[in-house]
Amino acid sequence: MAAVSIPSAEVLLSKRVQEMAVTGEDPSGPYIGRNEHDDTEEVSPENSPIPVVDLGCSLPQKPSSKETEENLEKLKSALSTWGCFQAIGHGIPRSFLDEVRQVGREFFQQPMEEKNKYAKPVTEFEGYGADPAPEEGEPLNWSDRIFLELVPEDRRNYRLWPQNPTSFKKTLEKYTEEIKRVTQIISKSMAKSLHLEENCFLKQFGERARLQGRFNYYSPCKRPDLVFGLKAHSDGSGYTILMHDEPGLQILKDGKWYTAPKNPDALLVLMADQMEIMSNGIFRSPVHRAVTDSERDRISVAVFYTPEDGKEIGPEEGLISEETPRAYKTVKDYAMFHIGYYQKGMRSIHAVKV
């Protein structure tokens, strides 16, 4: 009997997951990344106790109060146990969050001919398509995405920004400004929760800190027991601000996968490796993944907040003492270092521990 030839990751990446889902193709070869016999408990979104934090109680101009102090303590607890929280009181109207989700969905619902105008080479990150091919043996994600540089503005490649829907550019520019404001609140609130000078983390990120946006589209999959929409990993940014329209993102905590609930008003804030380093390990960068559904599609919008290029970051001096010695080395351009490990299915944070 002749051997069955399994297409390489590079060959499969030339075909969009959306196309495969529409034609009813079964996931095969490199897409198979999930063990159908894995018995790790998955907790439903209805029962996932992911903390909710009201950012409105931590606004920089708001005078200190008992409510503020309690909220900052809640923030610290959330980030030191879960490494994430659902942010409410962020000041972005739900109607506008719905608008951002909608322009993303409208982009992915267009014909392939239109979407491919913004296609990227297999080896690149920015543009429409899939992540670069991982190392041999690592699974592909059952998803399509468009990844764009947002801040600093001189890094934007508007050639890769969709012209259809016509509101995409204006909506994303407005959302970028909103997220810039929210990162100020989050960064200052995290510092204050640790009794540090409120601008210390912002100084580590630098004046040319980067924001990168990623619209993810998760097509239905006939075999959700075999594939991941996004394989398990931690992020290499400082932190990530995410919103989605349906449950599917899962956070690993204490050996269980907790599914983030649907909350149209909230932003899910996930610590990434560089905040774990800056906080000297007090805040944890959680491993997370995205699962698929046999009938329902899903869209999410992630914005990655990352220190400026060439900026050295390390544990805040105010968090280092004889009782709590330095846990991490000083690093530079960690996000690029992280990518190499991600492509191998490994975490990079362990490589920079003291």
DAWO-V79339 format. One record per residue. N is the residue number from 1. PHI is phi in degrees with one decimal (none if undefined). D_LAST is the distance of its C-alpha to the last C-alpha in Angstrom with 2 decimals. Layout:
n phi d_last
N PHI D_LAST
N PHI D_LAST
This chain:
n phi d_last
1 none 54.26
2 -68.9 52.39
3 -68.6 48.61
4 -82.7 47.33
5 -91.1 45.39
6 -96.8 42.35
7 -58.2 41.70
8 -72.2 38.45
9 -60.3 35.90
10 -62.3 37.10
11 -66.8 40.69
12 -65.4 39.99
13 -67.7 38.07
14 -76.4 41.26
15 -114.9 42.90
16 -75.0 41.84
17 -59.3 41.05
18 -56.8 43.70
19 -62.4 46.29
20 -63.5 45.42
21 -67.6 45.68
22 -65.0 49.01
23 -84.8 50.54
24 76.7 49.36
25 -70.5 47.29
26 -77.1 45.22
27 -64.9 41.52
28 -143.0 41.08
29 49.1 38.89
30 -63.6 35.46
31 -74.9 35.99
32 -76.8 35.91
33 -131.2 32.40
34 -117.9 33.15
35 -85.5 34.25
36 -64.5 37.48
37 -99.8 37.02
38 -64.4 33.63
39 -105.1 34.30
40 -60.9 31.20
41 -65.0 32.81
42 -113.2 33.34
43 -94.5 34.25
44 -66.7 36.96
45 -60.3 36.63
46 -66.6 39.24
47 -114.2 37.07
48 -88.0 33.59
49 -84.7 32.55
50 -65.2 30.19
51 -60.0 30.24
52 -111.5 32.55
53 -124.5 31.75
54 -89.2 34.45
55 -67.4 33.10
56 -63.2 36.51
57 -80.7 35.69
58 -118.9 32.76
59 -57.8 34.57
60 -53.1 33.66
61 -84.2 37.34
62 -82.1 37.88
63 -65.5 38.28
64 -64.1 36.09
65 -152.5 37.72
66 -60.1 37.19
67 -62.5 37.05
68 -62.5 34.36
69 -62.1 32.19
70 -64.8 32.69
71 -68.6 31.81
72 -65.3 28.54
73 -66.9 27.64
74 -65.4 28.62
75 -62.6 26.41
76 -60.1 23.32
77 -62.4 24.25
78 -61.7 24.82
79 -79.0 21.50
80 -89.8 19.46
81 -110.6 21.56
82 -91.8 22.97
83 78.1 20.90
84 -159.9 24.33
85 -160.0 27.72
86 -91.0 31.24
87 -91.8 32.10
88 -116.6 35.70
89 66.0 37.35
90 -85.8 35.72
91 89.3 39.09
92 -97.7 39.63
93 -59.9 42.96
94 -58.8 43.06
95 -60.3 45.85
96 -77.0 43.62
97 -59.4 40.78
98 -61.5 43.54
99 -64.7 44.63
100 -64.4 41.22
101 -60.6 41.09
102 -68.7 44.69
103 -65.9 44.35
104 -65.3 41.51
105 -64.1 43.73
106 -63.4 46.67
107 -61.8 44.79
108 -71.3 43.92
109 -82.5 47.50
110 -76.8 48.97
111 -61.2 50.37
112 -57.7 48.03
113 -58.2 49.97
114 -71.9 48.94
115 -66.3 45.24
116 -69.2 44.99
117 -63.6 45.89
118 -115.2 42.22
119 -67.4 40.85
120 -115.1 37.89
121 -64.1 37.34
122 -57.6 35.43
123 -86.3 32.49
124 -98.4 32.17
125 -100.0 30.69
126 -78.8 33.06
127 117.2 36.48
128 -92.5 38.19
129 146.6 37.49
130 -130.2 34.59
131 -60.6 30.98
132 -54.5 30.70
133 -57.5 31.26
134 -75.8 28.22
135 -64.9 27.54
136 -55.8 30.29
137 98.1 30.26
138 -92.0 28.54
139 -75.5 31.00
140 -87.9 32.54
141 -85.5 32.71
142 -85.7 36.16
143 -164.5 36.25
144 -120.7 37.26
145 -154.5 35.76
146 -126.1 36.20
147 -114.4 33.14
148 -136.0 33.81
149 -77.4 32.21
150 -114.6 33.27
151 -140.8 31.65
152 -63.0 31.92
153 -61.5 35.55
154 -72.7 35.92
155 -93.3 33.65
156 -67.7 36.11
157 -109.5 38.08
158 -63.8 41.17
159 -62.7 42.67
160 -96.2 40.34
161 -84.6 41.20
162 -56.5 43.97
163 -88.1 47.42
164 -129.0 48.50
165 -63.9 48.48
166 -64.4 49.70
167 -86.3 47.79
168 -58.3 44.36
169 -61.4 43.48
170 -61.7 44.72
171 -66.1 43.08
172 -69.5 39.65
173 -62.7 39.89
174 -66.4 40.80
175 -64.6 38.04
176 -59.7 35.49
177 -63.7 36.77
178 -64.5 36.52
179 -68.6 32.93
180 -57.0 32.03
181 -64.5 33.56
182 -66.3 31.78
183 -63.7 28.30
184 -62.2 29.22
185 -64.7 30.14
186 -63.7 27.12
187 -63.0 24.59
188 -68.4 26.46
189 -65.2 26.91
190 -63.4 23.23
191 -62.7 22.56
192 -65.1 25.54
193 -65.8 24.53
194 -102.2 21.47
195 60.8 23.83
196 -107.5 22.40
197 -60.3 24.65
198 -63.5 25.98
199 -95.3 25.39
200 -62.8 21.75
201 -71.9 20.56
202 -60.7 23.64
203 -65.8 22.76
204 -67.7 19.37
205 -66.1 21.36
206 90.4 23.83
207 -68.1 27.61
208 -110.1 27.69
209 -57.4 25.44
210 -102.6 26.53
211 -120.8 28.41
212 -126.4 29.23
213 -107.0 31.74
214 -140.4 32.26
215 -92.3 35.47
216 -109.4 35.19
217 -119.3 38.33
218 -105.9 38.25
219 -72.5 41.57
220 -59.3 43.11
221 -134.1 42.41
222 -65.0 44.92
223 -128.3 42.23
224 -64.9 39.44
225 -76.8 38.53
226 -113.4 37.41
227 -128.5 35.56
228 -116.0 32.98
229 -67.8 33.66
230 -150.1 29.97
231 -68.6 27.66
232 -61.2 24.72
233 -169.1 21.65
234 -114.4 19.41
235 -85.6 20.05
236 -98.2 18.11
237 -80.5 19.81
238 -79.8 19.15
239 -156.4 21.63
240 -123.3 24.82
241 -113.7 28.31
242 -127.6 30.56
243 -136.3 34.14
244 -142.4 36.24
245 -103.0 39.84
246 -143.2 39.56
247 -61.5 37.03
248 173.2 34.92
249 -77.6 31.27
250 -125.1 29.40
251 -109.2 26.19
252 -88.5 24.43
253 -147.6 23.99
254 52.1 24.21
255 77.0 25.47
256 -125.4 28.21
257 -98.8 28.92
258 -99.3 30.32
259 -82.4 32.63
260 -64.7 32.48
261 -72.6 35.99
262 -80.7 38.39
263 -143.4 38.62
264 -60.8 40.40
265 -90.5 39.71
266 -100.1 35.94
267 -108.9 32.94
268 -90.2 30.04
269 -103.8 26.80
270 -112.9 23.69
271 -64.2 20.18
272 -122.3 18.22
273 -56.8 14.63
274 -71.5 14.59
275 -76.3 15.87
276 -62.2 13.25
277 -66.5 10.70
278 -60.8 13.33
279 -87.3 14.04
280 56.7 10.56
281 87.1 11.36
282 -69.0 14.87
283 -88.6 16.60
284 -106.1 16.16
285 -93.9 16.95
286 -78.2 19.70
287 -75.2 20.88
288 -144.6 24.48
289 -154.3 27.45
290 -123.6 31.12
291 -101.2 34.00
292 -111.7 37.52
293 -130.7 40.97
294 -74.0 44.14
295 -123.7 46.35
296 -103.6 44.49
297 -88.1 42.73
298 -156.0 40.00
299 -128.6 38.55
300 -137.6 35.37
301 -128.7 34.20
302 -113.3 30.51
303 -121.8 29.30
304 -98.8 25.73
305 -104.3 24.48
306 -133.3 21.97
307 -56.8 20.86
308 -61.5 23.21
309 -57.5 22.86
310 76.9 20.94
311 -87.5 19.43
312 -77.1 15.91
313 -128.0 14.24
314 -168.7 11.28
315 -59.0 11.09
316 -62.7 14.52
317 -58.4 14.89
318 -67.2 17.32
319 -105.4 14.86
320 -108.9 12.72
321 -155.3 14.43
322 -63.1 14.61
323 -75.2 15.25
324 -127.6 12.49
325 -66.7 9.51
326 -56.6 7.11
327 -100.7 5.35
328 -132.6 4.94
329 -75.5 5.74
330 -76.4 9.51
331 -131.4 11.49
332 -138.1 15.25
333 52.9 17.72
334 -60.9 15.31
335 -58.0 18.49
336 -70.6 19.84
337 -61.4 16.73
338 -65.1 16.97
339 -59.2 20.66
340 -59.8 20.25
341 -70.7 18.33
342 -58.6 20.87
343 -63.6 23.72
344 -94.7 22.53
345 75.9 22.31
346 -122.1 18.54
347 -92.3 15.72
348 -100.3 13.22
349 -58.7 10.72
350 -66.6 9.02
351 -75.5 8.65
352 -113.3 6.45
353 -75.2 3.80
354 -69.6 0.00
